[in-house]
Amino acid sequence: MLKLMGYFKNIRINQPIYYVLVLTFYCSQLYAQNKIQLNFDYKSQELLKDSLNNISRDNSTHYSLKKAEDEWKKLLFFEKNLNKKPQKTYLNQIRSYSKDSLQILAVKVLSFKKLHNKGLLKKDVLLNINYYKSLLSELTRSNIIPEEYAFLEKELLKIKINEVQNAYVKSKSLNYFLISITLLLLILGIKIIRKTKNITQSELSKQEKIIKNLIISGKSNKEIANELYISLNTVKTHITNIYHKLNISNRKELILNFKK
């Protein structure tokens, strides 16, 4: 202001005009500085008063309207300086201001409700979920009625549901992967077993294969000896060799494993 007066003095103008210019400039600055104050006084005071009166669950919590007005006006002043800031900077600084500078919990609720109405709260909750969980916990312990901070509960619930859904999808994908691996190993095991059986059976002699098939068909040792025109002892020797080569211990196991 003093610099401006000095500037006008250096210009050759009439003294009355000089004072008119200085007074005009001063009034414009005063108007600019008090514009938010005036808007608050005439447009927001009653709204804030109603909000504070209705925000408590009962009348046991008393809010100083004057103190609440001071906090709300400071927030408006602070917010005005952030209007041209990038959205991320705006959100960070508004949240920091509400967290550190606002002492009345009800005014905090109103400030975050304002963010919610602008569609900006969801993004900030995602980026700072721990702070908002802590704030919600503080609100549930207070006398503020739940309807006033239901918007915050709703945003946190959406995030929780999304986390559960993502965890379910990951778990489902992991289960599918494990099932696929299990089936693959099972198929591989069956192929190995079949291949082993085929290799083992190919080691049987022609006579042993015949005797094995006769056993599977239900023939006794004596019937096999008569059919092949060999002695009973020879049949028993062949059967012992068959058991050894096929890694089985008795007639029943042979029939169980190889009967089609």
HUZIVEN-V750492 format. One record per helix or strand. SS is the DSSP state (@ for helix, = for strand). FROM is the first residue (numbers start at 1). TO is the last residue. If there is no record, write none. Layout:
SS,FROM,TO  SS,FROM,TO
This chain:
@,2,10  @,15,54  =,56,56  @,65,80  @,87,100  @,105,117  @,121,127  @,129,141  =,144,144  @,146,202  @,206,216  @,221,228  @,232,246  @,251,258
